[in-house]
Amino acid sequence: MGAIMIRCPKTDELIPVGIDTDQDSFAVLPDVVAAPVQCPACGGTHTWSKRDAILETTMRIRPIKRRL
Ligand SMILES: [Zn+2]
């Protein structure tokens, strides 16, 4: 299993869209615009589609910037 992530256009951080799936299910997802996601990085909402998204299965990706 992995988490679908998109990159916040404001902060350039990867944020989870709240959907966990596996590689096979992700591969067959239609490329449609999905429901907006509340962004934990900038506080806004972003619409996204599959082409914006990556499937993060390793959990090794860290945010580029950290704010305390
Ligand atoms: Zn954002």
N, CA, C, O and the ligand as a Tripos MOL2 file, in Angstrom:
@<TRIPOS>MOLECULE
protein
  273   271    69     0     0
PROTEIN
NO_CHARGES

@<TRIPOS>ATOM
      1 N           0.8460   -1.2020    0.0000 N.3       1 MET1
      2 CA          0.0000    0.0000    0.0000 C.3       1 MET1
      3 C           0.8720    1.2390    0.0000 C.2       1 MET1
      4 O           2.0210    1.2190    0.4420 O.2       1 MET1
      5 N           0.3030    2.3080   -0.5020 N.am      2 GLY2
      6 CA          1.0130    3.5760   -0.5090 C.3       2 GLY2
      7 C           0.0230    4.7150   -0.3860 C.2       2 GLY2
      8 O          -1.1920    4.5250   -0.4570 O.2       2 GLY2
      9 N           0.5650    5.8840   -0.2040 N.am      3 ALA3
     10 CA         -0.2720    7.0680   -0.0720 C.3       3 ALA3
     11 C          -0.1360    7.9190   -1.3260 C.2       3 ALA3
     12 O           0.9700    8.1660   -1.8060 O.2       3 ALA3
     13 N          -1.2740    8.3640   -1.8500 N.am      4 ILE4
     14 CA         -1.2370    9.2690   -2.9940 C.3       4 ILE4
     15 C          -0.8470   10.6610   -2.4940 C.2       4 ILE4
     16 O          -1.4490   11.1990   -1.5640 O.2       4 ILE4
     17 N           0.1640   11.2220   -3.1300 N.am      5 MET5
     18 CA          0.6900   12.5200   -2.7260 C.3       5 MET5
     19 C           0.6620   13.4730   -3.9140 C.2       5 MET5
     20 O           0.8080   13.0590   -5.0640 O.2       5 MET5
     21 N           0.4750   14.7360   -3.6220 N.am      6 ILE6
     22 CA          0.6330   15.7600   -4.6540 C.3       6 ILE6
     23 C           1.6000   16.8110   -4.1140 C.2       6 ILE6
     24 O           1.8730   16.8700   -2.9160 O.2       6 ILE6
     25 N           2.1060   17.6320   -5.0190 N.am      7 ARG7
     26 CA          3.0300   18.6670   -4.5840 C.3       7 ARG7
     27 C           2.2770   19.9860   -4.4520 C.2       7 ARG7
     28 O           1.6150   20.4370   -5.3870 O.2       7 ARG7
     29 N           2.3900   20.5910   -3.2820 N.am      8 CYS8
     30 CA          1.7420   21.8750   -3.0390 C.3       8 CYS8
     31 C           2.3660   22.9330   -3.9470 C.2       8 CYS8
     32 O           3.5830   23.1200   -3.9280 O.2       8 CYS8
     33 N           1.5480   23.6260   -4.7390 N.am      9 PRO9
     34 CA          2.1120   24.6220   -5.6620 C.3       9 PRO9
     35 C           2.6790   25.8470   -4.9460 C.2       9 PRO9
     36 O           3.4660   26.5940   -5.5260 O.2       9 PRO9
     37 N           2.2900   26.0520   -3.7110 N.am     10 LYS10
     38 CA          2.7780   27.2300   -2.9810 C.3      10 LYS10
     39 C           4.0580   26.9480   -2.2140 C.2      10 LYS10
     40 O           4.9780   27.7670   -2.2140 O.2      10 LYS10
     41 N           4.1230   25.8060   -1.5670 N.am     11 THR11
     42 CA          5.2790   25.5150   -0.7160 C.3      11 THR11
     43 C           6.2060   24.4810   -1.3350 C.2      11 THR11
     44 O           7.3140   24.2640   -0.8420 O.2      11 THR11
     45 N           5.7570   23.8370   -2.4200 N.am     12 ASP12
     46 CA          6.5490   22.8060   -3.0860 C.3      12 ASP12
     47 C           6.7840   21.5860   -2.2080 C.2      12 ASP12
     48 O           7.7310   20.8280   -2.4180 O.2      12 ASP12
     49 N           5.9180   21.4060   -1.2300 N.am     13 GLU13
     50 CA          6.0210   20.2190   -0.3840 C.3      13 GLU13
     51 C           5.0640   19.1510   -0.8810 C.2      13 GLU13
     52 O           4.0270   19.4470   -1.4750 O.2      13 GLU13
     53 N           5.4300   17.9090   -0.6280 N.am     14 LEU14
     54 CA          4.5250   16.8150   -0.9390 C.3      14 LEU14
     55 C           3.5030   16.6990    0.1750 C.2      14 LEU14
     56 O           3.8430   16.6670    1.3570 O.2      14 LEU14
     57 N           2.2490   16.6370   -0.2260 N.am     15 ILE15
     58 CA          1.1860   16.5010    0.7680 C.3      15 ILE15
     59 C           0.3200   15.2980    0.4110 C.2      15 ILE15
     60 O           0.0910   15.0200   -0.7660 O.2      15 ILE15
     61 N          -0.1570   14.5910    1.4200 N.am     16 PRO16
     62 CA         -1.0370   13.4460    1.1500 C.3      16 PRO16
     63 C          -2.4440   13.9280    0.8290 C.2      16 PRO16
     64 O          -2.9400   14.8700    1.4460 O.2      16 PRO16
     65 N          -3.0830   13.2820   -0.1350 N.am     17 VAL17
     66 CA         -4.4480   13.6580   -0.4770 C.3      17 VAL17
     67 C          -5.4640   12.8760    0.3510 C.2      17 VAL17
     68 O          -6.6710   13.0880    0.2340 O.2      17 VAL17
     69 N          -4.9640   11.9740    1.1840 N.am     18 GLY18
     70 CA         -5.8620   11.2460    2.0600 C.3      18 GLY18
     71 C          -6.3750    9.9550    1.4550 C.2      18 GLY18
     72 O          -7.3360    9.3670    1.9490 O.2      18 GLY18
     73 N          -5.7290    9.5140    0.3800 N.am     19 ILE19
     74 CA         -6.1280    8.2600   -0.2500 C.3      19 ILE19
     75 C          -4.9490    7.3070   -0.2140 C.2      19 ILE19
     76 O          -3.8620    7.6320   -0.6930 O.2      19 ILE19
     77 N          -5.1640    6.1440    0.3500 N.am     20 ASP20
     78 CA         -4.1510    5.0970    0.3320 C.3      20 ASP20
     79 C          -4.5630    4.0440   -0.6810 C.2      20 ASP20
     80 O          -5.7180    3.6190   -0.7090 O.2      20 ASP20
     81 N          -3.6340    3.6310   -1.4980 N.am     21 THR21
     82 CA         -3.9420    2.6110   -2.4980 C.3      21 THR21
     83 C          -2.6810    1.8330   -2.8180 C.2      21 THR21
     84 O          -1.6070    2.1160   -2.2870 O.2      21 THR21
     85 N          -2.8230    0.8560   -3.6860 N.am     22 ASP22
     86 CA         -1.6340    0.1090   -4.0930 C.3      22 ASP22
     87 C          -1.2810    0.4650   -5.5350 C.2      22 ASP22
     88 O          -2.0330    1.1490   -6.2290 O.2      22 ASP22
     89 N          -0.1280   -0.0140   -5.9610 N.am     23 GLN23
     90 CA          0.4100    0.3770   -7.2580 C.3      23 GLN23
     91 C          -0.5180    0.0040   -8.4160 C.2      23 GLN23
     92 O          -0.6710    0.7700   -9.3670 O.2      23 GLN23
     93 N          -1.1260   -1.1610   -8.3300 N.am     24 ASP24
     94 CA         -1.9900   -1.6120   -9.4150 C.3      24 ASP24
     95 C          -3.2370   -0.7490   -9.5210 C.2      24 ASP24
     96 O          -3.6520   -0.3830  -10.6210 O.2      24 ASP24
     97 N          -3.8370   -0.4240   -8.3800 N.am     25 SER25
     98 CA         -5.0320    0.4060   -8.3900 C.3      25 SER25
     99 C          -4.7000    1.8110   -8.8630 C.2      25 SER25
    100 O          -5.4770    2.4310   -9.5890 O.2      25 SER25
    101 N          -3.5380    2.3130   -8.4480 N.am     26 PHE26
    102 CA         -3.1160    3.6390   -8.8630 C.3      26 PHE26
    103 C          -2.9110    3.6900  -10.3730 C.2      26 PHE26
    104 O          -3.2460    4.6820  -11.0210 O.2      26 PHE26
    105 N          -2.3660    2.6290  -10.9170 N.am     27 ALA27
    106 CA         -2.0420    2.5970  -12.3420 C.3      27 ALA27
    107 C          -3.2870    2.6880  -13.2130 C.2      27 ALA27
    108 O          -3.2300    3.2130  -14.3250 O.2      27 ALA27
    109 N          -4.4000    2.1840  -12.7190 N.am     28 VAL28
    110 CA         -5.6120    2.1750  -13.5320 C.3      28 VAL28
    111 C          -6.5680    3.3100  -13.1690 C.2      28 VAL28
    112 O          -7.6790    3.3820  -13.6940 O.2      28 VAL28
    113 N          -6.1450    4.1700  -12.2940 N.am     29 LEU29
    114 CA         -6.9840    5.3280  -11.9730 C.3      29 LEU29
    115 C          -7.2010    6.1690  -13.2230 C.2      29 LEU29
    116 O          -6.2560    6.3980  -13.9780 O.2      29 LEU29
    117 N          -8.4150    6.6300  -13.4540 N.am     30 PRO30
    118 CA         -8.6240    7.5360  -14.5770 C.3      30 PRO30
    119 C          -8.0080    8.9020  -14.2790 C.2      30 PRO30
    120 O          -7.9350    9.3250  -13.1250 O.2      30 PRO30
    121 N          -7.5700    9.5770  -15.3270 N.am     31 ASP31
    122 CA         -6.9360   10.8780  -15.1360 C.3      31 ASP31
    123 C          -8.0040   11.9690  -15.1380 C.2      31 ASP31
    124 O          -8.1580   12.7270  -16.0960 O.2      31 ASP31
    125 N          -8.7260   12.0130  -14.0320 N.am     32 VAL32
    126 CA         -9.7670   13.0240  -13.8870 C.3      32 VAL32
    127 C          -9.3860   13.9380  -12.7270 C.2      32 VAL32
    128 O          -8.5600   13.5840  -11.8860 O.2      32 VAL32
    129 N          -9.9960   15.1080  -12.6960 N.am     33 VAL33
    130 CA         -9.7350   16.0170  -11.5870 C.3      33 VAL33
    131 C         -10.4710   15.5020  -10.3600 C.2      33 VAL33
    132 O         -11.6840   15.2920  -10.3900 O.2      33 VAL33
    133 N          -9.7320   15.3060   -9.2950 N.am     34 ALA34
    134 CA        -10.3030   14.7360   -8.0860 C.3      34 ALA34
    135 C         -10.8120   15.8410   -7.1660 C.2      34 ALA34
    136 O         -10.6450   17.0290   -7.4430 O.2      34 ALA34
    137 N         -11.4200   15.4350   -6.0990 N.am     35 ALA35
    138 CA        -11.9500   16.3840   -5.1280 C.3      35 ALA35
    139 C         -10.8060   17.2160   -4.5430 C.2      35 ALA35
    140 O          -9.7090   16.7000   -4.3350 O.2      35 ALA35
    141 N         -11.0590   18.4970   -4.2800 N.am     36 PRO36
    142 CA        -10.0070   19.3360   -3.7000 C.3      36 PRO36
    143 C          -9.5370   18.7770   -2.3700 C.2      36 PRO36
    144 O         -10.3090   18.1780   -1.6210 O.2      36 PRO36
    145 N          -8.2730   18.9800   -2.0940 N.am     37 VAL37
    146 CA         -7.6980   18.4890   -0.8500 C.3      37 VAL37
    147 C          -7.2430   19.6820   -0.0120 C.2      37 VAL37
    148 O          -6.6710   20.6480   -0.5190 O.2      37 VAL37
    149 N          -7.5150   19.5810    1.2770 N.am     38 GLN38
    150 CA         -7.0410   20.6180    2.2080 C.3      38 GLN38
    151 C          -5.5540   20.4220    2.4130 C.2      38 GLN38
    152 O          -5.1060   19.3410    2.7980 O.2      38 GLN38
    153 N          -4.8010   21.4590    2.1580 N.am     39 CYS39
    154 CA         -3.3510   21.3350    2.1780 C.3      39 CYS39
    155 C          -2.7950   21.6400    3.5610 C.2      39 CYS39
    156 O          -2.9880   22.7410    4.0770 O.2      39 CYS39
    157 N          -2.0990   20.6650    4.1710 N.am     40 PRO40
    158 CA         -1.5170   20.9070    5.4890 C.3      40 PRO40
    159 C          -0.2880   21.8110    5.4250 C.2      40 PRO40
    160 O           0.1590   22.3260    6.4500 O.2      40 PRO40
    161 N           0.2510   22.0020    4.2400 N.am     41 ALA41
    162 CA          1.4720   22.7960    4.1080 C.3      41 ALA41
    163 C           1.1700   24.2920    4.0540 C.2      41 ALA41
    164 O           1.8380   25.0820    4.7210 O.2      41 ALA41
    165 N           0.1740   24.6840    3.2690 N.am     42 CYS42
    166 CA         -0.0990   26.1120    3.1030 C.3      42 CYS42
    167 C          -1.4710   26.5080    3.6270 C.2      42 CYS42
    168 O          -1.7750   27.6980    3.7070 O.2      42 CYS42
    169 N          -2.3020   25.5410    3.9830 N.am     43 GLY43
    170 CA         -3.6080   25.8440    4.5390 C.3      43 GLY43
    171 C          -4.6880   26.0730    3.5020 C.2      43 GLY43
    172 O          -5.8560   26.2510    3.8490 O.2      43 GLY43
    173 N          -4.3170   26.0710    2.2530 N.am     44 GLY44
    174 CA         -5.2970   26.2620    1.1920 C.3      44 GLY44
    175 C          -5.8770   24.9420    0.7330 C.2      44 GLY44
    176 O          -5.6250   23.8990    1.3370 O.2      44 GLY44
    177 N          -6.6550   24.9890   -0.3380 N.am     45 THR45
    178 CA         -7.1600   23.7650   -0.9360 C.3      45 THR45
    179 C          -6.6340   23.6810   -2.3660 C.2      45 THR45
    180 O          -6.5480   24.6880   -3.0680 O.2      45 THR45
    181 N          -6.2910   22.4900   -2.7780 N.am     46 HIS46
    182 CA         -5.7630   22.2940   -4.1200 C.3      46 HIS46
    183 C          -6.5830   21.2330   -4.8250 C.2      46 HIS46
    184 O          -6.9110   20.1960   -4.2470 O.2      46 HIS46
    185 N          -6.9120   21.5030   -6.0840 N.am     47 THR47
    186 CA         -7.4590   20.4420   -6.9120 C.3      47 THR47
    187 C          -6.2900   19.7240   -7.5680 C.2      47 THR47
    188 O          -5.2320   20.3140   -7.7870 O.2      47 THR47
    189 N          -6.4810   18.4780   -7.8720 N.am     48 TRP48
    190 CA         -5.3860   17.6920   -8.4290 C.3      48 TRP48
    191 C          -5.9760   16.6280   -9.3400 C.2      48 TRP48
    192 O          -7.1490   16.2710   -9.2350 O.2      48 TRP48
    193 N          -5.1570   16.1470  -10.2070 N.am     49 SER49
    194 CA         -5.5460   15.0110  -11.0280 C.3      49 SER49
    195 C          -4.4070   14.0030  -10.9950 C.2      49 SER49
    196 O          -3.3380   14.2630  -10.4430 O.2      49 SER49
    197 N          -4.6540   12.8750  -11.5840 N.am     50 LYS50
    198 CA         -3.6770   11.7920  -11.4570 C.3      50 LYS50
    199 C          -2.3000   12.1900  -11.9830 C.2      50 LYS50
    200 O          -1.2770   11.7480  -11.4600 O.2      50 LYS50
    201 N          -2.2830   13.0300  -13.0230 N.am     51 ARG51
    202 CA         -0.9800   13.3930  -13.5730 C.3      51 ARG51
    203 C          -0.1550   14.2410  -12.6030 C.2      51 ARG51
    204 O           1.0660   14.3270  -12.7360 O.2      51 ARG51
    205 N          -0.8200   14.8650  -11.6300 N.am     52 ASP52
    206 CA         -0.1070   15.6400  -10.6090 C.3      52 ASP52
    207 C           0.3720   14.7490   -9.4690 C.2      52 ASP52
    208 O           1.2020   15.1560   -8.6560 O.2      52 ASP52
    209 N          -0.1520   13.5520   -9.4190 N.am     53 ALA53
    210 CA          0.0000   12.7510   -8.2120 C.3      53 ALA53
    211 C           1.1010   11.7170   -8.3500 C.2      53 ALA53
    212 O           1.4070   11.2520   -9.4480 O.2      53 ALA53
    213 N           1.6830   11.3700   -7.2270 N.am     54 ILE54
    214 CA          2.6050   10.2420   -7.1840 C.3      54 ILE54
    215 C           2.1170    9.2890   -6.1070 C.2      54 ILE54
    216 O           1.4020    9.6840   -5.1860 O.2      54 ILE54
    217 N           2.5080    8.0470   -6.2340 N.am     55 LEU55
    218 CA          2.1840    7.0670   -5.2090 C.3      55 LEU55
    219 C           3.4280    6.8380   -4.3770 C.2      55 LEU55
    220 O           4.4370    6.3160   -4.8520 O.2      55 LEU55
    221 N           3.3280    7.2390   -3.1360 N.am     56 GLU56
    222 CA          4.4850    7.1330   -2.2340 C.3      56 GLU56
    223 C           4.3580    5.8540   -1.4350 C.2      56 GLU56
    224 O           3.5380    5.7570   -0.5220 O.2      56 GLU56
    225 N           5.1760    4.8710   -1.7840 N.am     57 THR57
    226 CA          5.0680    3.5800   -1.1030 C.3      57 THR57
    227 C           6.2050    3.3580   -0.1250 C.2      57 THR57
    228 O           6.1160    2.4950    0.7480 O.2      57 THR57
    229 N           7.2710    4.1280   -0.2640 N.am     58 THR58
    230 CA          8.4430    3.8650    0.5650 C.3      58 THR58
    231 C           8.4160    4.6430    1.8680 C.2      58 THR58
    232 O           9.0720    4.2710    2.8400 O.2      58 THR58
    233 N           7.6420    5.7370    1.8780 N.am     59 MET59
    234 CA          7.5950    6.6490    3.0240 C.3      59 MET59
    235 C           8.9730    7.2330    3.3260 C.2      59 MET59
    236 O           9.2490    7.6580    4.4480 O.2      59 MET59
    237 N           9.8330    7.2480    2.3030 N.am     60 ARG60
    238 CA         11.1600    7.8210    2.5010 C.3      60 ARG60
    239 C          11.2360    9.2700    2.0230 C.2      60 ARG60
    240 O          12.2040    9.9800    2.2970 O.2      60 ARG60
    241 N          10.1990    9.6910    1.3070 N.am     61 ILE61
    242 CA         10.1880   11.0760    0.8480 C.3      61 ILE61
    243 C           9.9050   11.9940    2.0230 C.2      61 ILE61
    244 O           8.9400   11.7970    2.7620 O.2      61 ILE61
    245 N          10.7250   12.9660    2.1840 N.am     62 ARG62
    246 CA         10.5330   13.9330    3.2600 C.3      62 ARG62
    247 C          10.2200   15.2920    2.6450 C.2      62 ARG62
    248 O          10.6300   15.5790    1.5200 O.2      62 ARG62
    249 N           9.5120   16.1060    3.3640 N.am     63 PRO63
    250 CA          9.2950   17.4630    2.8500 C.3      63 PRO63
    251 C          10.6180   18.1580    2.5880 C.2      63 PRO63
    252 O          11.5920   17.9650    3.3160 O.2      63 PRO63
    253 N          10.6410   18.9650    1.5430 N.am     64 ILE64
    254 CA         11.8670   19.6780    1.1900 C.3      64 ILE64
    255 C          12.2340   20.6590    2.2920 C.2      64 ILE64
    256 O          13.3940   20.7830    2.6860 O.2      64 ILE64
    257 N          11.2200   21.3450    2.7720 N.am     65 LYS65
    258 CA         11.4620   22.3260    3.8050 C.3      65 LYS65
    259 C          10.6790   21.9320    5.0520 C.2      65 LYS65
    260 O           9.5670   21.4120    4.9600 O.2      65 LYS65
    261 N          11.2380   22.1700    6.1530 N.am     66 ARG66
    262 CA         10.5220   21.9500    7.3980 C.3      66 ARG66
    263 C          10.3250   23.2810    8.1040 C.2      66 ARG66
    264 O          11.2400   24.1000    8.1940 O.2      66 ARG66
    265 N           9.1410   23.4730    8.5890 N.am     67 ARG67
    266 CA          8.8790   24.6780    9.3710 C.3      67 ARG67
    267 C           8.5270   24.2570   10.7760 C.2      67 ARG67
    268 O           7.7690   23.3090   10.9850 O.2      67 ARG67
    269 N           9.0710   24.9550   11.7200 N.am     68 LEU68
    270 CA          8.7840   24.6360   13.1080 C.3      68 LEU68
    271 C           7.6400   25.4960   13.6130 C.2      68 LEU68
    272 O           7.2430   25.3780   14.7720 O.2      68 LEU68
    273 ZN         -0.6250   23.9920   -0.4320 Zn       69 ZN69
@<TRIPOS>BOND
     1     1     2 1
     2     2     3 1
     3     3     4 2
     4     3     5 am
     5     5     6 1
     6     6     7 1
     7     7     8 2
     8     7     9 am
     9     9    10 1
    10    10    11 1
    11    11    12 2
    12    11    13 am
    13    13    14 1
    14    14    15 1
    15    15    16 2
    16    15    17 am
    17    17    18 1
    18    18    19 1
    19    19    20 2
    20    19    21 am
    21    21    22 1
    22    22    23 1
    23    23    24 2
    24    23    25 am
    25    25    26 1
    26    26    27 1
    27    27    28 2
    28    27    29 am
    29    29    30 1
    30    30    31 1
    31    31    32 2
    32    31    33 am
    33    33    34 1
    34    34    35 1
    35    35    36 2
    36    35    37 am
    37    37    38 1
    38    38    39 1
    39    39    40 2
    40    39    41 am
    41    41    42 1
    42    42    43 1
    43    43    44 2
    44    43    45 am
    45    45    46 1
    46    46    47 1
    47    47    48 2
    48    47    49 am
    49    49    50 1
    50    50    51 1
    51    51    52 2
    52    51    53 am
    53    53    54 1
    54    54    55 1
    55    55    56 2
    56    55    57 am
    57    57    58 1
    58    58    59 1
    59    59    60 2
    60    59    61 am
    61    61    62 1
    62    62    63 1
    63    63    64 2
    64    63    65 am
    65    65    66 1
    66    66    67 1
    67    67    68 2
    68    67    69 am
    69    69    70 1
    70    70    71 1
    71    71    72 2
    72    71    73 am
    73    73    74 1
    74    74    75 1
    75    75    76 2
    76    75    77 am
    77    77    78 1
    78    78    79 1
    79    79    80 2
    80    79    81 am
    81    81    82 1
    82    82    83 1
    83    83    84 2
    84    83    85 am
    85    85    86 1
    86    86    87 1
    87    87    88 2
    88    87    89 am
    89    89    90 1
    90    90    91 1
    91    91    92 2
    92    91    93 am
    93    93    94 1
    94    94    95 1
    95    95    96 2
    96    95    97 am
    97    97    98 1
    98    98    99 1
    99    99   100 2
   100    99   101 am
   101   101   102 1
   102   102   103 1
   103   103   104 2
   104   103   105 am
   105   105   106 1
   106   106   107 1
   107   107   108 2
   108   107   109 am
   109   109   110 1
   110   110   111 1
   111   111   112 2
   112   111   113 am
   113   113   114 1
   114   114   115 1
   115   115   116 2
   116   115   117 am
   117   117   118 1
   118   118   119 1
   119   119   120 2
   120   119   121 am
   121   121   122 1
   122   122   123 1
   123   123   124 2
   124   123   125 am
   125   125   126 1
   126   126   127 1
   127   127   128 2
   128   127   129 am
   129   129   130 1
   130   130   131 1
   131   131   132 2
   132   131   133 am
   133   133   134 1
   134   134   135 1
   135   135   136 2
   136   135   137 am
   137   137   138 1
   138   138   139 1
   139   139   140 2
   140   139   141 am
   141   141   142 1
   142   142   143 1
   143   143   144 2
   144   143   145 am
   145   145   146 1
   146   146   147 1
   147   147   148 2
   148   147   149 am
   149   149   150 1
   150   150   151 1
   151   151   152 2
   152   151   153 am
   153   153   154 1
   154   154   155 1
   155   155   156 2
   156   155   157 am
   157   157   158 1
   158   158   159 1
   159   159   160 2
   160   159   161 am
   161   161   162 1
   162   162   163 1
   163   163   164 2
   164   163   165 am
   165   165   166 1
   166   166   167 1
   167   167   168 2
   168   167   169 am
   169   169   170 1
   170   170   171 1
   171   171   172 2
   172   171   173 am
   173   173   174 1
   174   174   175 1
   175   175   176 2
   176   175   177 am
   177   177   178 1
   178   178   179 1
   179   179   180 2
   180   179   181 am
   181   181   182 1
   182   182   183 1
   183   183   184 2
   184   183   185 am
   185   185   186 1
   186   186   187 1
   187   187   188 2
   188   187   189 am
   189   189   190 1
   190   190   191 1
   191   191   192 2
   192   191   193 am
   193   193   194 1
   194   194   195 1
   195   195   196 2
   196   195   197 am
   197   197   198 1
   198   198   199 1
   199   199   200 2
   200   199   201 am
   201   201   202 1
   202   202   203 1
   203   203   204 2
   204   203   205 am
   205   205   206 1
   206   206   207 1
   207   207   208 2
   208   207   209 am
   209   209   210 1
   210   210   211 1
   211   211   212 2
   212   211   213 am
   213   213   214 1
   214   214   215 1
   215   215   216 2
   216   215   217 am
   217   217   218 1
   218   218   219 1
   219   219   220 2
   220   219   221 am
   221   221   222 1
   222   222   223 1
   223   223   224 2
   224   223   225 am
   225   225   226 1
   226   226   227 1
   227   227   228 2
   228   227   229 am
   229   229   230 1
   230   230   231 1
   231   231   232 2
   232   231   233 am
   233   233   234 1
   234   234   235 1
   235   235   236 2
   236   235   237 am
   237   237   238 1
   238   238   239 1
   239   239   240 2
   240   239   241 am
   241   241   242 1
   242   242   243 1
   243   243   244 2
   244   243   245 am
   245   245   246 1
   246   246   247 1
   247   247   248 2
   248   247   249 am
   249   249   250 1
   250   250   251 1
   251   251   252 2
   252   251   253 am
   253   253   254 1
   254   254   255 1
   255   255   256 2
   256   255   257 am
   257   257   258 1
   258   258   259 1
   259   259   260 2
   260   259   261 am
   261   261   262 1
   262   262   263 1
   263   263   264 2
   264   263   265 am
   265   265   266 1
   266   266   267 1
   267   267   268 2
   268   267   269 am
   269   269   270 1
   270   270   271 1
   271   271   272 2
@<TRIPOS>SUBSTRUCTURE
     1 MET1         2 RESIDUE 1 A MET
     2 GLY2         6 RESIDUE 1 A GLY
     3 ALA3        10 RESIDUE 1 A ALA
     4 ILE4        14 RESIDUE 1 A ILE
     5 MET5        18 RESIDUE 1 A MET
     6 ILE6        22 RESIDUE 1 A ILE
     7 ARG7        26 RESIDUE 1 A ARG
     8 CYS8        30 RESIDUE 1 A CYS
     9 PRO9        34 RESIDUE 1 A PRO
    10 LYS10       38 RESIDUE 1 A LYS
    11 THR11       42 RESIDUE 1 A THR
    12 ASP12       46 RESIDUE 1 A ASP
    13 GLU13       50 RESIDUE 1 A GLU
    14 LEU14       54 RESIDUE 1 A LEU
    15 ILE15       58 RESIDUE 1 A ILE
    16 PRO16       62 RESIDUE 1 A PRO
    17 VAL17       66 RESIDUE 1 A VAL
    18 GLY18       70 RESIDUE 1 A GLY
    19 ILE19       74 RESIDUE 1 A ILE
    20 ASP20       78 RESIDUE 1 A ASP
    21 THR21       82 RESIDUE 1 A THR
    22 ASP22       86 RESIDUE 1 A ASP
    23 GLN23       90 RESIDUE 1 A GLN
    24 ASP24       94 RESIDUE 1 A ASP
    25 SER25       98 RESIDUE 1 A SER
    26 PHE26      102 RESIDUE 1 A PHE
    27 ALA27      106 RESIDUE 1 A ALA
    28 VAL28      110 RESIDUE 1 A VAL
    29 LEU29      114 RESIDUE 1 A LEU
    30 PRO30      118 RESIDUE 1 A PRO
    31 ASP31      122 RESIDUE 1 A ASP
    32 VAL32      126 RESIDUE 1 A VAL
    33 VAL33      130 RESIDUE 1 A VAL
    34 ALA34      134 RESIDUE 1 A ALA
    35 ALA35      138 RESIDUE 1 A ALA
    36 PRO36      142 RESIDUE 1 A PRO
    37 VAL37      146 RESIDUE 1 A VAL
    38 GLN38      150 RESIDUE 1 A GLN
    39 CYS39      154 RESIDUE 1 A CYS
    40 PRO40      158 RESIDUE 1 A PRO
    41 ALA41      162 RESIDUE 1 A ALA
    42 CYS42      166 RESIDUE 1 A CYS
    43 GLY43      170 RESIDUE 1 A GLY
    44 GLY44      174 RESIDUE 1 A GLY
    45 THR45      178 RESIDUE 1 A THR
    46 HIS46      182 RESIDUE 1 A HIS
    47 THR47      186 RESIDUE 1 A THR
    48 TRP48      190 RESIDUE 1 A TRP
    49 SER49      194 RESIDUE 1 A SER
    50 LYS50      198 RESIDUE 1 A LYS
    51 ARG51      202 RESIDUE 1 A ARG
    52 ASP52      206 RESIDUE 1 A ASP
    53 ALA53      210 RESIDUE 1 A ALA
    54 ILE54      214 RESIDUE 1 A ILE
    55 LEU55      218 RESIDUE 1 A LEU
    56 GLU56      222 RESIDUE 1 A GLU
    57 THR57      226 RESIDUE 1 A THR
    58 THR58      230 RESIDUE 1 A THR
    59 MET59      234 RESIDUE 1 A MET
    60 ARG60      238 RESIDUE 1 A ARG
    61 ILE61      242 RESIDUE 1 A ILE
    62 ARG62      246 RESIDUE 1 A ARG
    63 PRO63      250 RESIDUE 1 A PRO
    64 ILE64      254 RESIDUE 1 A ILE
    65 LYS65      258 RESIDUE 1 A LYS
    66 ARG66      262 RESIDUE 1 A ARG
    67 ARG67      266 RESIDUE 1 A ARG
    68 LEU68      270 RESIDUE 1 A LEU
    69 ZN69       273 GROUP 0 **** ****
